[in-house]
Amino acid sequence: MTDDRVTDGLLAQVLREETGPLVARLARRHRDFDLAEEAVQSAVAEALTAWRRDGPPRNPAAWLQVAAQRNALDGVRRAARQRRLAERLPAPCEVAPDVTSTGTDDRIALLFACCHPALAPEARLALTLRAVVGMTTPQIARAFLVSEATLAQRIVRAKRKVSTAGIGLAVPTDSELPERLDDVLSVICVAFNEGFVSTTGAGHDRDLAADAVWLASAVAAALPTSAEALGLAALLTLQHARAAARFDAHGDLVLLADQDRSRWDHEAIASADALLERAARLRAPGRYQLRAAIAAVHATSPSWEETDWPQVVALYDLLAAHDPSPVVRLNREIARSRTGSPAEALARLDALAPALASYHLLHATRAELLRTLGRPDEARAADETALSLTSNDAERRLLTVRLRRRPLDDGS
């Protein structure tokens, strides 16, 4: 009898390292992305059952490769249009597993294929999580609060598009890289954000967040002269370094100001700082580097009270030049509120209200400022609006606690 947790943990590690490269190799071998992806997913399901029953094999990567290759050959033989090809291919036992390749190039090439601009944004994310990370369709469906049938159809359409559009499994040329890289980094960032504070009701999904950190690190390692790839890897590493302190023992959200900084992963923070330094030496500033620099200020501050808010504001000013979105402007005003008048900060937030009327954090921030200004009734109304706009359980509990305070507690 094996320990399922140990077995599942080993399988998750093997999936991270092997899924993407294996899909890419099989897709090139059989010239069929759908066949390759289904073969690997079936092998994953087989591994979960067999490894739990019999224990992990001595060479898990080779086991997964042989199983996936066998599934792919079975798929070829079932397809009438490829019967001749099937007859020429060696039997599964004759296919030697490639266990010497690191698979980094294959993984990154597959990631770029899954994030091709010809695919719809939601399809890019779903296909990336399934083909590159190795998540199953039910896992992805649960993460994004859609039915398995809907998610499955989304993935099927995306895979067909990869095949019909002739999307190659290769890293783009230097001239194509800037545009394509931004799509890749955006998909990774969306995946991390969903794991960091889930929009689906659960407080957070550390596995999804960790997978996104791993993906960002893999891209940065494969593209060491891309400042923004390094910046995103630094940003997600810094944010994930706080994972252990972001929720208390009851699953309730702990705000940055109240987190126990001794529980942060300071080794990861140091690693992220090194990535930021490498990015800075490339002299190509961008939004991910600047967001990482802001996160680094928080990560290296001894306490909330000792945060260098003028530096944070200055970094947000630079970030706004690269990304003038309303959310960035909101975060800049939140930082500015720490160094100036609460009344002036509230006026600036109100100016952003038309663009962020459905964004719960705008109303939650207004509520904090209104309490500071001694306007408890308006603060409650703002918190009630914020509560109605978020579906995350942890955020809803935090806002509910605020609303249950007695009037005399407001502003304390």
N, C-alpha and C positions, 0 to 999 in steps of 0.2 A: 504494500500500500504506500503510495507516494503522497508527499505533502503538496496539495494542489496549489497553494500559494507560492511555493518555491518553483514548481513547474511552470505556473502561469507567468511568474516573473522572468524566468529564463526564456520562455517563448516570446514575451514582450521585447526582451533585449535582442533576441535573434531577429525578430520582425523588423526592428529599427535598422539593423545592420544589413539585412538580406533582402527584404521585400522589394524595395525600389530597384536595386541592381538586377534581381532575378526577373522581375517583370520586363525590364528593358532588354535583357538578353533573350528571353523567350519571344518577345515581340519582334526583335530583329531576326531571330532564327526562323520564325514561322510567318513573319510579315502580317501579323494579326494581333493588334493591341488587345482587343476584347478577349480573344482566346488566352493570351498570356496572363491577363489580369485575373480571369476566372480560374485559370489553372493554379495560380499562386494562392488565391483565396480558398480554394478547395483544399490545397495542401495545408494551409493554416488550420482549417477546421479539422482535418485529419490529425494534425499534430496535437491539437488540444485534447482530442479523445485518446489517442494512442499514448501520448506522453504521460497523461494523468493515470492511465491504466497500467502501463509497463515501466514508467519512469523515463526520464530524458535519455536520448541516445548519447553515445560517446562523442559523436560529432553532429551536433544539432543542425548546423548550417548545411552540411552535406545531406542530412536526412531530408530537410526541407527542399533542397534543390532537386534531389532525385524524385521526391513525391510530386513536385510541381512539373518537372519534365515529363513524368509518366502521365500526369493529367493532361498536359498539353498534347502529347502524342495520342491519347485516347480521344481528345477533342478533334484532332485532325482526322483520325480514322472515322469518326462519326460523321464528318462533313463530306458529303458526296463530292462536292466541288474540289476537294483536296485529296481524293482517294489515291491518286497516283503518287502524290507527295508522301503520303503515309506509307505506301509500300516501299519507297526508297529509303525511308528513315530507319535508323537502327532501333532495335528493341530497347525498352527503358533500361534494362540492365547494362546495355552497351554504352549508354550515355555517361561519360565521366563527369562527375560534378566538379565545377570550377571553384575550388575552395581557397585558391591562392590569391585571387583578385580581391582588392579592398572594396571594389564596387563604387567608389566615390564618384567617378566620372559618370557611370551608368545612372546612379541615383540623381545626380544633378541634372543630367540630360532628361530623365523622366520627369523631374520636377518642372523643368521649363516646358516640356510637352503638355503637362497637365494644366499649366498656367498660360497656355497660348491665348492671345487676344481674340482668336476666332471663337473661343468658348465663352459662354455666359459667366459672369462673375461667380454666381452660386454653384455653377457646374465645376469651375476651376477648384473651388474649395473642397467640394465633395470628392472629386476625382483625386485630388492631392492626398486627402486623408486616407482614402481607400488604397490607391495604388502605390503611393510613396511611403506613407506611414504604416499601412497595413491594418487600419481599423476596419471592422466589418460594417456592412450596411446598417444593421440594427444599432450599432454603437453611434454611427454618424447621425442616424435619424433621431436618436434620443438626444444627442448633443444639440441639435438644431430644431427640435420640437416639430418635426414633420413626420408623416407616416412613413413606414418602411417602403410601402408601394411607391409613394411620391419620390422618395430619395432614390430608390432603385431605378425608376424611370429616368430621373435626372442623370444618374451615372451612365445608364445605357445610352442615352442620347449623346452624352459627352464622349463616350468611347467611340460611338459611330462617327462623330464629327472628327475625332482624331484620325480615324481610318479614311473617311471619305475626303477630308481636306488635305490628306497627305502630310499631316504634321509629323515632322521628323523627330526622332529621339536623339537630339543633339543640342549642345549648348549653342545659342545663337552666335553669329559673327560679331566682331567688335562693333560694327556699325548698328547692329540690331540690339545689342546687349542693353543699353540704357533703358529703352522702353520696355523690353521684356523683363529685365531685372526688377523694375518697379512693380510689375504685376506679381512676380514671384514673392517679393518682399511683402507686398500688401496681403497676399493670401496667407502667408505665415503669420503676419501680425493679427489678422482677423481670427485665425485659429487660436492664437495665444489669448487674445482678449476674451474669446468665448470660454476658454478654460479658466482664465484669471477671475472673472466675475461673470458667471453664466447668465445668458438672457433667457434661459429656458426654465427657470424656477429653482434649480439647485444652486446652492451657495457658490460652489466652484468645482472645477474638474481638474485636479492636479495632473492626472495622466495626460489630458489633452494639452495643458499648458507645458508640461515637460516635453511632449512630442514636438511642440512648436519651437521650444528653445533648442532642442536637438537639431531640427531642420535648419534654423537660422545659423547655428554653429557649423553645420555641414556646408551650407552655401558660403559662409565666410571662409572656411578652410579651402574650398574649391576655387574661390575667387578672391585671393588675398590682396589684390590691388584695387578692389572695389570698396571705397570708403563707406558707402551706404550699407553694404552687406555686413561690414564690420560693425557699423553703428547699430544695425538692428540686432545683431548677436549680442552686443553689449547691453542694449536696452532691455531685451527680454531676459537676459541673465540677471540683470540688476532687479528687475521686477519680481522674477521668480525667487530670488534670494530671500524675499520677505515672506514666502509662502507659509512657513511654519508659524508666523506671528500674526497672520491676517485674520485668523478665525480663532475664537476661544474654544474651550472644551465642549461647549454646548452647540458649536457651529455658528455662533453669532459673529458678525463682522466686527473687527477691531480696526478703527481708523488709524491712519498713519501716526497721528499725534499721540495715540495711546498705546502703540505697539511696544512690546518688549524687544528692544534692539539687540539684546544679547542672544535672542533666538534667530536672528538673521544669519544667513550663510555668508560669513565674512570672507571665506576663501573664494566663493563665487564672485563676491563684490570686487575683490582684488583682481580676479581674472577679467572681469568686465572692464575695469579701469585700464588694464593692459591693452584690451581690444580698442578702447577709445583712444589711447595714445597712438596706436598704430594707425587708426583712421585719421587722426589729426595730422600725422606726418604726411599723409597723401594730399593734404591741402585741397580738399573737395568737399566742403561742408554741405550737409543736407539735413532733411527733417529728422531722419532716424538718429543721426549723430547728435543733433541738438536735443532731441527728447532724451537720449541716453545721458547727455551731459547734465540735464536737469535731474534725472533720476539719480545720477551719481552724487549730486550735491546733497540730496536727501539721504542717500545710503551712507555717506561718510560724515554726516553731522552727528555729533555726540548725543543730541537730543532734539526734540521738536523746537524747543525754545531757542536753541543755538543755531538753528538753520540760517544759512546766509541768504536771506530773502532778497536783498538787492541783486545778488548774483543770479538768483532764480528769475527775477524779473528781467534782467538784462538778457538772459538766455531765451526767455519767451519772446522778447522783442526781436531777437534774431530769428527765432523759429517762425514767428508771424510773417516774416519776409519770405520764407520758403513755403509756408502753409498758412494762408490767411483765413482758414476755416473758422466758423463761429465757435467750435469747441476749443480750438487753440486760443482764441481771443478770450473765451470764458476762463480758461485756466490761467491766462496771464492776469486777468482781473482778480482772480482769487489770490494769486501771489502778491499782487499790488495791494490788496486789502490788508496784508500783514504788515505793510510798511507805511500806510497812510490812514486817512480818515475813513471810518466805516460808512459814513453818509455819502462820501464821494464814491466809494466803491459800489454802494447800492445803486447810485445813479448810473454808473457805468454798466452795471449788470442789467438794469432796466432797459438800457439802450440796446442790449443784445436780445431782449426778450422776444421780439418778433421772429427772429431767426431760430430761436431755441425754445419755442413755446411748448414743444412736446418732449423736451429733454429733461428728465427728472432731476439731474444734478444742478441745473440752473435754479430750480425752485428750492431744492434743498440748501443750496448756498445762500439764496436770498433769505431763507428762514433763519440761518445762522446770523446773518448780518442784522436782520430785523430784531432778533432777540438781544443782540449786543446793543442796539439802539433803544431798547426798552419798549418795543412794540409787539407784545406777546400775541395779541389776537391776529395780527397780520402774519406773524411767524407761523402760527398754527395753520392758517389758511395755505401758506406756501408749502408747509410740510404735507398737508393733506393732498395738495396737487401733486407733489413729488411721489407720494405713496400711490396715487392712482395711475402714475405713468411708468412704474417699474414692475416687472414680473419676477425679479430675483428675490428669492425667499429671504436671504440674509439682509439685503437692503430693506425689504419690507419690514422685517423685525426691528431693525435699527430705527426706522422712521416711526413705527408703531410705539416703541418705547418713548420716543420724544413726545409723541402726541398724548401719551398717558400721563405725562408730568402734570402736576398741579400748576395752576397759573402762577403761584408764588415762586415756582422753580424756574420759570422761564427767565432767561437772561442771567442765570447764576453761573 
